[in-house]
């Protein structure tokens, strides 16, 4: 795969995965299932997506979904 050598793809994946790790650790410590699940998904999906724009887009969508879930009381 040529995307693994693309610096933009590496930066996007590392940024989204780092945010996901933070969410995962917060969810684990505070027993917040939505944060835990969103963090696990954000840590995993960048390895399967080839476009940096798609990585950022999915990250924003997951963050928005998490925000809506928390606002709804989950």
N, C-alpha and C positions, 0 to 999 in steps of 0.2 A: 504494500500500500504506500503510495507516495505521500499521503497526508501526514504520516508519522514524522516525516522530515521537514514539514512546513512549520516554521517558527510561530506563525500566527495560530495554527491549530494547536500547537503545544501550549502556548500562552492561554488560549481560550479554555482548553481542557484543564489546565492546572488551576486557573482562576475559579472555574465553576466547581471543580472537585474540592478545592480548599474551602469554598463557601459551604459545600455539602458536608464536609467533615465537621465544620463548626456547628452546623445545624444538627448533625448526628450526635455530636458530643453534648450539645445542649439538651436535645430530646432525651438522651440516655440519662443524663444527670437529673433532669427535672421530671422525668417520666411523662414526656409529652410525645404521644404517638405520632401526630402529624409532622412534627419537626424531625423525628427519628426516621420516618418513612421518606420524607422529602430529602433528607440528607443522604440516605442510602441511594436513592435514585440519582441524585445529583453527583454522587461520587462515581457511579457506575456507567451512566449513559455516554459520557464523552468518549469512551473507548470504542463505541459502536457508530458514532456519527462522524462523517468525513469532512463536513464543512464547518469552519469556524462560526459563520453566521448562524448556522443551525444549532450549534452548541450554545451560543449566546441566546438565541431565540427560545430554545427549550428551557434554558435556565430562567429566563424572565417569565415564561409561562408557568413553570413549576413554582417559582417564587410568588407569582400572583395567585396561583391555586392554593398555596399554603396560607397566604394572607387572607383569602376568602374563607378558608376552612377555619382559621383562628377567629375571624370576625363572626362566623356562624356559631361559634361556641364549641368547636371540636377540640 
